[in-house]
Amino acid sequence: MSSIPRLLRALILLGSLGLPTTAAAQSVVERTPNLSGGWTGVPGTAHFNFLHRFEHGDAPTRKVSNYPTFLMGYTPVRGLLIAANYATNSDLVPSYPNEWEFLARWGAPVGRVRVAVTGSYNLAAESVDGEATARLGSEKVALIGVARGFSQAFGGDASFALGGGALVALHPNFALAADVVTLLDREGDDGEELAWSAGAQIRIPSTPHTLSLHVTNTNTATLQGSSRGGDEMRGGFEFTVPLTLSRWFGGGAAAAAADGVDMTDRDTVVVTIRDFEFSPASVTIRPGATVVWVNDGGIAHTATAAGTFDTGMIAPRARARYTFRQAGEHAYLCTPHPFMKGRIVVRGGDQ
């Protein structure tokens, strides 16, 4: 335990570097290492998150043991995540190292609080599990509370757990996070310790990826695995890979080819940028009108038309504008994410 303060000081020093990422709510940047925070993902996106935790053995061998958990999921509609966790070196149930958890999570904002309910089945423990989550906070500070229940905790009797966590954003793309979870019937004699984690939650610039660097005393990332702490501290990371299906199936191109929204009666037209689409994807304006792109997504994007206009990188919550003086049609895209496509049609006499 004496090494924990040194690790936390190292994480704080890393935070002071102000890494140039973004702070929108997606995956690890809206949660702590052991709590979901009610995260459900962007609609139409598949998810592959891989988490590795490492334990360093004693001399003379100093063997390094790896405890991976892989999440594979999909967000079909806003607020719904369907996923599976697979851990290949689980200690949840003796002689059952391959732990599968199949889950569904629904989440939605209720006032200033985001609430979520998760239902799952843990194949190793043969247990029906559940979690209720509440997340309250701003872009600077967020608090998370959870209540969990297990029909057969660790392959045994029914059990319940309570926990909480906090995130503090030191930079729009960087947060420090920590959490604790305790089983209500925890027995220290059986090696059941208070579960905890602490880490740095990072969004990688100009990409949809996020990264968690953390320390913890838990084994896997399932509901049961993250509720029981042990005697050993483990360091690890989690890397998230969202897969936007329009990248493969051309959804962005189809949207951009559709008839544009007629906004010829306006001097200023707003196009909202989301992860990963322009909305509306196609607009019709008059000469002299100004288009304002507002980034409501979680990462930086551009609106770029070869030879006509280029907004440059638009950070989350930022905006860029361009005034169209001449009639014509302008197809554009996002440079880092070329499957995001849009169109501006300018009709009428030149100004």
Beta strands, then each sheet from edge to edge (+ up, - down):
strand 1: 45-56
strand 2: 64-75
strand 3: 80-87
strand 4: 99-110
strand 5: 113-122
strand 6: 127-137
strand 7: 141-150
strand 8: 159-171
strand 9: 174-183
strand 10: 195-203
strand 11: 210-216
strand 12: 234-244
strand 13: 261-262
strand 14: 268-274
strand 15: 277-279
strand 16: 282-285
strand 17: 290-295
strand 18: 304-305
strand 19: 309-310
strand 20: 319-323
strand 21: 328-333
strand 22: 341-346
sheet 1: 1+ 2- 3+ 4- 5+ 6- 7+ 8- 9+ 10- 11+ 12- 1+
sheet 2: 13+ 16+ 22+ 21-
sheet 3: 15+ 14- 17- 20+
sheet 4: 18+ 19-
end
